[in-house]
């Protein structure tokens, strides 16, 4: 989900051109037009919808799209494009009239998408209350809603009941398991995670008071970076102790961790629900999940929450019906169907708290963790954070002073933001 520096710089340089050649719209007219109120809107013969190129997702959506056609008479043309490639394709196809009415994106790209003029804001009206507050926060940018949330995901604890009888409830419990169950010479570990990956490490910074950008009333102050404050340093010291104590070997990759866990060599792994299928196949009923363990200060680690969202193309000629379609696809009934077929947690609040999910022991732990998480920042400046923090964690793993390393990382992030022109 990271953007290369050069692409962000190019987007900033082109913003004037995009504003000129993109669709012209009055702000108030845009707000009124994009409410999904179809009463006075001409019904189109079809809507073009770009979906992520994933077989299970396409299977689930095909069913839901057919239901919308049966309800409205509008044909849905489903086009599979990897969600990570959609914005580049939309920037080319949209002005040529070949783009979609609706496209599908991870929420942390919203800032870049808005900067490029590719999406229109929408007004969900009363339907806004149907989605989890975290999901709505994730798709809100500069005070406006730029998506209809469909999937919410975060990470948490998997554990092997053959090796531990219950999930670690506190960080002390986790460290005890790590100490008792780790025998690196035999490739056996009490606890593994990608501890040099900022995406997974962030909760242990945030749980002590660290933050990426200061968030005031849903608006990010990207000049205020909290990744070297006292809480962030404390989190970094905790992470460093895992390497120093030999609990986690340096440079553990996702593939290495998954291989060891599915072999039964790891008691506890911190990762996401996308691993449920392979883990369950390997461990069967010995697999269980739980939220992240509580820190010694009593705080829950604040994991990044990612939201996948339907977005309204700025080039769509059928905006009212496109919004109506997005709300239909993400209602409680259809969100549950999507969960049952595609296996992804819904952003619809009623669906997320439905007993079909809360009674699923492997999903319940992640659904609970979402309550303690926070949306990954959706501003363009976020793309300048990943590399400096990834490099910082490598130095921390090797034993360098966490405070000095984090101060340097923050300085690098500030320099990269300034060089990109973002935030001005």
C-alpha positions in Angstrom: 0.0 0.0 0.0 3.0 2.3 -0.1 3.5 4.9 -2.8 6.8 5.5 -4.2 8.2 9.0 -3.5 8.4 9.9 -7.1 4.7 9.1 -7.7 3.6 11.3 -4.8 5.8 14.1 -6.1 4.4 13.7 -9.6 0.8 13.7 -8.2 1.5 17.0 -6.4 3.0 18.6 -9.5 0.0 17.5 -11.6 -2.7 18.6 -9.2 -3.4 21.8 -11.1 -3.6 19.9 -14.4 -5.9 17.3 -12.9 -8.2 20.0 -11.4 -8.4 21.5 -14.9 -9.1 18.4 -16.9 -11.1 16.5 -14.3 -14.8 16.9 -13.8 -15.9 20.4 -12.8 -18.3 20.5 -9.9 -19.6 23.0 -7.5 -19.0 21.8 -3.9 -22.7 22.2 -2.8 -23.9 20.6 -6.0 -21.5 17.7 -5.5 -22.8 17.2 -2.0 -26.4 17.2 -3.1 -25.8 15.0 -6.2 -23.9 12.2 -4.3 -26.3 11.3 -1.6 -27.6 8.2 -3.4 -31.1 9.8 -3.6 -32.3 8.3 -6.9 -35.8 9.7 -6.9 -35.1 12.3 -9.6 -32.1 10.6 -11.2 -32.4 8.9 -14.5 -31.8 5.2 -14.1 -28.9 3.9 -16.1 -29.0 0.6 -18.0 -25.8 -0.4 -16.3 -23.1 0.5 -13.7 -19.5 -0.4 -14.3 -17.8 -1.6 -11.1 -14.1 -2.4 -10.7 -13.6 -5.2 -8.1 -10.4 -6.6 -6.7 -9.1 -9.5 -8.7 -9.6 -12.2 -6.1 -11.6 -15.4 -6.8 -13.5 -15.6 -3.5 -14.3 -11.9 -3.5 -15.6 -12.1 -7.0 -17.7 -15.1 -6.2 -19.4 -13.3 -3.3 -19.9 -10.1 -5.2 -21.4 -11.8 -8.2 -24.2 -13.0 -6.0 -24.8 -9.6 -4.4 -24.6 -7.7 -7.7 -27.2 -10.1 -9.2 -29.5 -9.2 -6.3 -29.1 -5.5 -7.0 -30.0 -6.1 -10.7 -33.1 -8.0 -9.7 -34.1 -5.2 -7.3 -33.4 -2.3 -9.7 -33.2 -3.6 -13.2 -29.7 -2.1 -13.5 -27.1 -4.4 -14.9 -23.7 -4.5 -13.1 -20.7 -4.9 -15.3 -18.1 -6.4 -13.0 -14.5 -5.8 -14.1 -11.7 -7.4 -12.1 -8.6 -5.2 -11.6 -6.2 -5.6 -8.7 -7.1 -2.9 -6.2 -3.5 -1.8 -6.0 -3.5 -1.1 -9.8 -6.9 0.6 -10.0 -5.9 4.2 -9.4 -3.3 4.2 -12.1 -5.7 2.7 -14.5 -8.5 5.1 -13.5 -6.3 8.1 -14.1 -5.9 7.0 -17.7 -9.4 5.5 -18.4 -11.5 8.0 -16.5 -10.9 11.1 -18.7 -11.4 8.9 -21.8 -14.8 7.8 -20.6 -13.8 4.2 -20.1 -13.5 4.1 -16.4 -15.9 2.7 -13.7 -18.7 4.2 -11.8 -17.5 2.5 -8.6 -14.0 1.3 -7.7 -12.5 -0.5 -4.7 -9.6 0.7 -2.6 -7.8 0.3 0.8 -8.7 3.4 2.8 -5.1 4.5 3.4 -4.9 5.5 -0.3 -7.8 8.0 0.0 -5.5 11.0 0.4 -3.6 10.3 -2.7 -6.8 9.5 -4.6 -8.4 12.9 -3.6 -5.2 14.7 -4.4 -5.4 13.3 -8.0 -9.1 14.2 -8.3 -10.2 10.6 -9.0 -13.0 10.3 -6.5 -16.0 12.4 -5.4 -17.1 12.8 -1.8 -20.5 11.3 -0.9 -23.1 11.9 1.7 -24.3 8.6 3.3 -27.1 10.3 5.1 -28.9 8.1 7.6 -26.9 5.1 6.3 -23.8 6.5 7.9 -24.8 5.0 11.3 -24.9 1.5 9.8 -21.1 1.3 9.7 -18.6 1.0 12.6 -17.3 4.4 13.8 -13.7 3.2 13.1 -14.6 2.4 9.5 -16.3 5.8 9.0 -13.3 7.6 10.5 -11.1 5.6 8.1 -12.9 6.8 5.0 -13.2 10.4 6.1 -10.7 12.8 4.6 -10.6 16.6 5.2 -14.0 16.4 6.8 -15.8 14.6 3.9 -16.7 11.0 3.4 -14.9 9.4 0.4 -16.0 5.8 0.5 -18.6 3.3 1.6 -16.8 0.9 3.9 -17.1 -2.8 3.1 -14.4 -4.7 4.9 -12.5 -3.9 8.2 -9.4 -5.8 9.2 -6.7 -5.8 11.8 -4.3 -8.3 13.3 -4.2 -10.1 16.6 -3.1 -13.3 18.3 -3.2 -16.8 16.9 -2.2 -19.6 19.4 -1.7 -23.3 19.2 -3.6 -25.0 22.0 -1.3 -28.0 21.8 1.4 -25.6 23.2 -0.5 -23.2 25.4 -3.8 -23.8 27.1 -5.1 -20.2 26.7 -4.3 -17.0 25.0 -1.9 -14.5 26.7 -4.1 -11.9 28.3 -1.2 -9.5 29.2 2.2 -8.7 27.8 3.7 -10.4 30.9 1.8 -13.6 30.0 3.2 -13.4 26.4 6.8 -12.9 27.7 6.4 -15.9 30.0 5.3 -18.0 27.1 8.2 -16.7 25.0 10.7 -17.5 27.8 9.3 -21.0 28.5 8.6 -22.2 24.9 11.6 -20.8 22.9 14.4 -23.1 21.8 15.9 -21.4 18.8 18.3 -24.3 18.2 15.3 -26.5 17.5 13.4 -23.8 15.6 10.8 -23.7 18.4 9.4 -20.4 19.6 6.9 -19.2 22.2 6.1 -16.1 20.3 6.7 -14.8 16.8 5.8 -11.8 14.7 7.3 -9.6 12.0 8.9 -7.4 14.6 10.8 -5.3 12.0 7.6 -4.5 10.2 6.2 -1.2 11.4 2.7 -2.2 10.4 2.7 -4.9 13.0 4.9 -3.2 15.6 2.8 0.0 15.7 0.4 -1.2 18.4 3.2 -1.4 20.9 4.2 2.2 20.2 0.6 3.5 20.3 -0.3 1.6 23.5 2.2 3.7 25.4 1.2 7.0 23.8 3.1 7.0 20.5 1.3 8.1 17.3 2.1 8.6 13.6 0.4 12.0 13.1 -1.6 13.9 15.7 -5.3 13.4 15.1 -7.6 16.2 16.3 -11.3 15.7 15.6 -10.6 13.4 12.7 -8.0 15.7 11.1 -4.4 14.8 10.9 -1.7 17.4 11.8 1.2 15.9 9.7 3.7 18.4 11.2 3.2 16.7 14.6 4.8 13.3 14.4 4.7 11.2 17.6 7.0 8.3 16.6 9.9 9.4 18.8 8.0 10.6 21.9 8.3 9.0 25.3 5.6 6.4 24.5 7.1 5.4 21.2 10.5 5.0 22.7 9.1 2.8 25.5 7.4 0.6 22.8 10.6 0.4 20.8 12.5 -0.7 24.0 9.9 -3.5 24.5 10.4 -4.7 20.9 14.2 -4.5 21.2 14.0 -6.7 24.3 12.4 -9.5 22.2 15.5 -9.6 20.1 18.0 -9.2 22.9 16.3 -12.1 24.9 16.4 -14.3 21.8 12.7 -14.7 21.7 12.5 -13.5 18.0 15.3 -14.0 15.5 16.3 -11.0 13.4 14.7 -10.6 10.0 11.8 -13.0 10.5 9.7 -12.9 7.4 6.0 -13.6 7.0 6.8 -16.9 5.1 9.2 -18.1 7.8 6.7 -17.3 10.6 3.9 -19.0 8.8 6.0 -22.1 8.0 7.0 -22.5 11.6 3.5 -21.9 13.0 1.8 -24.4 10.6 4.5 -27.0 11.6 3.4 -26.6 15.2 6.7 -25.0 16.2 5.2 -21.7 17.5 2.9 -21.2 20.4 1.7 -17.7 19.7 1.9 -15.7 16.5 0.8 -12.1 15.9 -0.6 -11.7 12.4 -3.9 -11.1 10.6 -7.1 -13.1 9.7 -5.9 -13.6 6.2 -3.9 -16.5 7.6 -7.0 -18.3 9.1 -7.5 -20.7 6.2 -3.9 -22.0 6.1 -3.5 -22.1 9.8 -6.8 -23.9 10.3 -5.8 -26.5 7.6 -2.6 -27.2 9.5 -3.8 -27.1 13.1 -7.5 -27.9 13.0 -9.4 -27.5 16.2 -6.1 -26.7 18.0 -6.1 -23.2 16.5 -7.5 -20.3 18.4 -7.4 -16.5 18.2 -7.6 -13.6 20.7 -7.0 -9.8 20.8 -3.5 -8.5 21.4 -2.4 -8.8 25.1 -2.9 -5.8 27.4 0.3 -3.8 28.2 1.5 -3.4 31.8 0.0 0.1 31.8 -3.5 -1.4 31.4 -3.8 -0.2 27.8 -4.8 -2.3 24.8 -2.2 -2.1 22.0 -3.8 0.0 19.3 -3.4 -2.0 16.1 -3.8 -0.4 12.7 -7.2 -1.0 11.3 -7.5 -1.2 7.5 -10.8 -0.6 5.7 -11.5 -1.6 2.2 -14.0 0.7 0.7 -16.1 1.3 -2.4 -15.4 4.7 -3.9 -17.3 6.9 -6.3 -15.4 7.7 -9.5 -15.3 11.5 -10.2 -15.9 10.5 -13.8 -19.1 8.6 -13.2 -22.2 9.9 -15.0 -24.5 8.0 -12.7 -23.5 9.2 -9.2 -26.8 8.9 -7.4 -27.3 5.3 -8.5 -23.7 4.5 -7.9 -24.0 5.6 -4.3 -27.3 3.6 -4.0 -25.5 0.6 -5.3 -22.6 0.9 -2.8 -25.0 1.2 0.1 -26.9 -1.9 -1.0 -23.8 -4.0 -1.4 -22.7 -3.1 2.1 -26.0 -3.5 4.0 -26.2 -6.0 6.8 -27.5 -8.9 4.8 -25.1 -8.5 1.9 -22.1 -7.9 4.3 -22.8 -11.2 6.0 -23.0 -13.0 2.7 -19.7 -11.5 1.7 -18.2 -12.6 5.0 -19.5 -16.1 4.6 -18.1 -16.5 1.0 -15.0 -14.3 1.0 -14.1 -14.7 4.6 -13.5 -11.0 5.3 -14.9 -9.1 8.3 -17.6 -6.6 7.5 -17.4 -2.9 8.2 -21.2 -2.8 8.7 -21.7 -2.6 12.4 -24.8 -4.9 12.7 -23.1 -7.5 10.5 -19.9 -7.3 12.5 -21.8 -7.9 15.8 -24.0 -10.6 14.3 -23.9 -14.0 16.0 -22.6 -15.6 12.8 -19.4 -13.6 13.4 -19.3 -13.3 17.2 -19.9 -17.1 17.5 -17.0 -17.8 15.1 -14.2 -18.5 17.4 -11.5 -17.8 14.9 -12.9 -14.4 13.8 -14.1 -13.2 17.3 -10.6 -12.3 18.5 -10.0 -10.0 15.5 -13.5 -8.5 15.7 -12.7 -7.6 19.3 -9.3 -6.2 18.5 -10.9 -3.8 16.0 -12.5 -2.1 19.0 -9.1 -1.2 20.3 -7.5 -0.3 17.0 -7.3 2.9 15.1 -7.5 3.6 11.3 -4.2 3.8 9.5 -3.8 7.5 8.5 -5.3 8.1 5.1 -3.3 11.2 4.3 -0.7 11.2 1.4 2.1 11.9 3.9 1.7 8.4 5.3 3.6 7.0 2.3 6.7 8.8 3.6 6.5 6.9 7.0 7.1 3.3 6.0 10.7 3.2 4.8 12.2 5.3 7.6 10.4 3.3 10.3 11.2 0.0 8.7 14.9 1.0 8.6 14.6 2.2 12.2 13.3 -1.2 13.4 16.2 -2.9 11.7 18.6 -0.8 13.7 16.6 -1.3 16.9 16.7 -5.1 16.3 20.5 -4.9 16.1 20.7 -3.2 19.4 21.1 0.5 18.6 19.7 3.1 21.0 15.9 3.3 20.3 15.6 7.0 21.2 18.4 8.1 18.9 17.2 5.8 16.1 13.6 7.0 16.3 14.6 10.7 16.4 16.6 10.1 13.2 13.6 8.3 11.6 11.3 11.2 12.4 13.7 13.7 11.0 13.9 11.6 7.8 10.1 11.4 7.6 9.8 15.2 8.0 12.4 15.7 5.3 10.6 13.4 2.9 7.3 15.1 3.5 8.9 18.5 2.8 10.6 17.2 -0.3 7.3 15.7 -1.7 5.5 19.0 -1.2 2.7 17.1 0.6 1.0 18.9 3.5 1.2 22.3 2.0 
